[in-house]
Amino acid sequence: MTARPDSGVTMDETTHTAGDVLIVTGMSGAGRSTAANALEDLGWYVVDNLPPQMLGPLLELTEHAAATLPKVAAVVDVRGRDLFDQLPHEIRGLRSHSNARIVFLDASNEVLVRRFEAVRRPHPLQGAGTLVDGIRKERERLAEIRESADIVIDTSSLNIHQLATRVFELFSDERAARHTLTIMSFGFKYGLPTDVDMVADMRFLPNPFWNEELRGLTGQDERVSEYVLSQEGAPEFVDAYAAALRPVLQGYQRENKRHAVVAVGCTGGKHRSVATAEELARRLSDEPGVAVRVMHRDLGRE
């Protein structure tokens, strides 16, 4: 065995093919357990509450046993207390030797407080202080890791079932593609999504809501889709935006960025954004190496 300087990882000199490795971390109360359960349902071997110092040996194990452990997820969080401070160092070491990815679960402070109060449990870092004190300390300690994460999932507006669905969308059958693109429609009146890479605003088009024949339908209905996509400026926008995304997706694959989210918004997330998201997905579905999924965040809301 040889230890590589400052890497935090001990590696064998023999070359092996590693399986997929995910490091699942994030804010306490943001849904790490739900995400871990969903990954387990997808066939991942999940290790919970792993000390950061064990990430190196875990990676080495996956390299020696890739056939039997093709997909491994390690949940690492502040329950490790002082040991957790080593996580940034260990992650830098892992990234220098492997394709390990970081999934970071986050939520707003207000939502985290409500969740802790609902289960009547203290925050792991609050000590003699308040819940808000513990959340603030944790956010400070996780800032560097969040910044370097490959995937950030904001669970503020997700229940446990929606979070599990999101994990399924991200990690099911992903071996067939080098990059997964999620095109998400949303309504600006319900808030801008926080865990997205690019945002398109479709409010420059006439709103089908003001057409009584179309108001009760959605952008998934052919009549609404034809109405939206035939408006002045709509074909030009879709053509140009799809063309602009293609080199971006190719670049993501070259940089080994495995997932991206494009958010397409309108006022209520029911007509214009939905029709445009569906059309963009259709246009990009033949992009080599890219799996395209569509998600309608606010469809069904009143």
N, C-alpha and C positions, 0 to 999 in steps of 0.2 A: 504494500500500500504506500502511496505517496501523498503527502499533504501539500496542496498548492498554497503558496504564501498569501495571507490576507484574504483568502477566499471563504473561509468558514465551512468549506466542504472538503471531505476526504474522498479521493477518487482512486480507483484501481487503474493501474497502467494499461490494463487490457481494454480494448475498445468494445463497447456493448451498445446495442440499440435500446434506448430508453422508451418506456411507454409515456403516455400523457400524464403530466403532473400538474395539478391545480393546488394553489395555496388559497384557501378561503379564509378571509379575515374581515375586519370591519368593526363598526360600532356595536357595543353590547345593546341588544334589543332591536337590532336592525334586521334580524331574520337569518342569522348564520345557521341555526339548527334546521330551519325549514329548507334552506338551500342545500344543506348537507344531506337531508333526507331525500330530497328530489334527485340529487346526484346518485345516491345509493340506489334509488329506484331505476335509474338509467344504467345501472351496472358498474358504477364506479366503486372502487374500494376506498371507503372513507375512514380516516383516522381523526378522531375528535380530540381537541385540547392537547395537541402535540407541542411539546417544548420546542422552541425554535432551533435549539442545538441539535435536535433529532432530524431536521430537514435533510441535512447532508446524508446521513445513513439511509434515510428513506429513499432519496434519489438513487443512491448506489444500489439499493435493493431492487428498485424498478429497472435498473439497467441490467441486473443479473437475471431478473425474472420477468422480463417484458411479456413473455408468452402467457404467463399465469396472472400477471398484474399489469394489464395493458393500460388501465386508467386508474390513477390514484389521486385522491383529493385529501389534503391535510387541512383541518380546521385549526387555526392558530389565533389566539386572542389574549386579552389581558388577564384572563383567569390564571395565566402563567406568572402573573405578578412580575417580580424582578427579572425573571428569565425572558420575559417578553421584550425587554429593552434590546436584546440581541437580534431581534427579527430583522431590522433593516440591514445589518451586517450580513446575516445569513442569506438574505434574499439577493444581495449584491453578488455573493459567492455563487449562488445557484444560477443566476442569470449568465454568469461568465462561462458556465459549463453545459447548460441545458436549455430546453425550450419550456421550462416551467413557467406557468402563467399565474397571475394574481387576480383573484376575484374579490372585490371590495364591496361589502354591504354597508349602506349608509342610510340615514334618515335625518329629518330635521330634529333639532333639540326639543321642540314642542311635542313632536310625535313620540320621541324616545321617553320623555317624562311621562306621558300618558300611558305608555306601555308598561313602564316599571310600576307606576301607581296601580295599574289594573291587576298585576300579579303580586303586588305588595312585597316586592323584593328590593333590597338595596342595590345600588350600583357597585360593581366590584372595586371601584377606586374612590368612592365617596368618603370612606373613613368616618371621621366625626363630622364631616360637612354635610351638604345637601345633595340631592340627586343632580342638580344642575352643576355643582362643583365636580362631581364624579364624571359627568358627561364632558365638561370642559377639559378636565385633565386628560381623559381618553382621547378626545379629538386632537389635542396638542401632540400626544405621543404617536398618533396615527397619521399625522399630516404628511410625513415623508412617504409613507407606504401608500397612502391614497394617491399621491401625486404620481407614483410610478406604477400604479395598478393598470393591468391590461383591460379589465372590465370593471366598471363601477355601476352598481345597481342601486338606485335610490328607491327605497321601499316605503317612503312616506305615505303614498296614496295606494299602496298595495296591501291586500289582506294575504293570509298565508296561502290561500289557493291560487291567487293571482301571482304571487312570488314563485310558487312551485311551477306554474305554467311558464313563467318567464325563464326559469332555469331549464325547463324542458326545451323551450324554443332555442336557447343558446347552445345547448350541449347534446341534443339528440341528433344522431346521424351526421355529426359534423365531420367525420373522417372523409366523407365524399367530396368535401370542398375545402379549399385553403382559407376561405374567408366567408363569414356569414354576415349578410346585410339585412338588418331589420328596418323596414320602412313603417313608421308609426304615424298614424293620423291622430290629431288631437284638437281640442278646442281651446283657444286662447283664454276664454272666459273662465276656464277651470285651472288655469295656470300653465306656464311654460314647463315642459318636461326638463328635468335637471340632468338626466343621465343620457344625453344625446350628443352626437358629434357635429351634426349640421341641422339647420332649421330652414324650412321654406314656408313662406307666408302666402296663402292663397286668397287673402281677403281683398285682393285687387280685382277679383272676379265678382259678377253679380251673384247675390245670395239666393239660392233656390228656396230658402225659407219664405220669401215674400211671394212665391208662386203657390197659390192654394192647391194646385194639382200635384205639386211636388213636395209640399211641406211635410207630409206624413211619411214620405219615402226617405231612403238614405242613398249615399253615394254608391252603394253596392247595387242599387237598382239601375237597370239599363237606361230608363228614361232620364234619371238624374245624371248619370254619367255622360250621356250624350249631350244633355243641356250644358253641363259644366265644361266639358272638353271642346264644345263648339263655340264658346264665347270668345270674343276678340282678345287675343293675347294668350289664350290658353294653349293652343297647339304649339305656338312658338316657345312658350315657357317649358312645356314638357319636353319638346325636342332638345332645347338648349340645356336643360337641367340634366336629362339623361346622358347627353353627350359629355357634360362636364363631370359627371360622376364616374364615367368609365375609366379615365386615367387615374382618378383617385383610388378606385377599387384595385386597379392594377398595381399602384404604388403601395397600397396596404398589404397586398400579397408579398411584394418584394421586401417590405419591412417586417413581415411576419406578424402583422396586426390581424388578429383572427376574427374580430367582430367590430361592427360599426352600426350606429343607429342614425337614420335620417328621419327627422320629425317633420311632418307636413301639417301645417295648422290652418284652421279657419276659425270663425267665431265660436261655433258650438261643437265642432268636431263631428258633424253628422253628414254634410253634403259635399262641399267643395274639397275639403282635405281628404275625405274617404275616397272620392272618385279619382283624385289625382294620385294618391298613394297606390291605389290599385293599378292605375295606368303605368306609373313608374315601375312598379314591380313587374308588370308584364313586359315592359321595354327592356329591363335589366336581367330578366330571367335566363337569358342565353349568354350572359357574361361568363367567360371561361374561369373556372375555379371558384365561382361565387355561388353560394346558396342564398336565395332571396326569400325572406319571410315578411308577411304583412301583419301588422298589429293595429287595431283600432281602439285607442285608449278610452275614448269618451263616447263611443257609439252605444246607444241605449240609455244615456243619461237624459233626463228631462231638460 
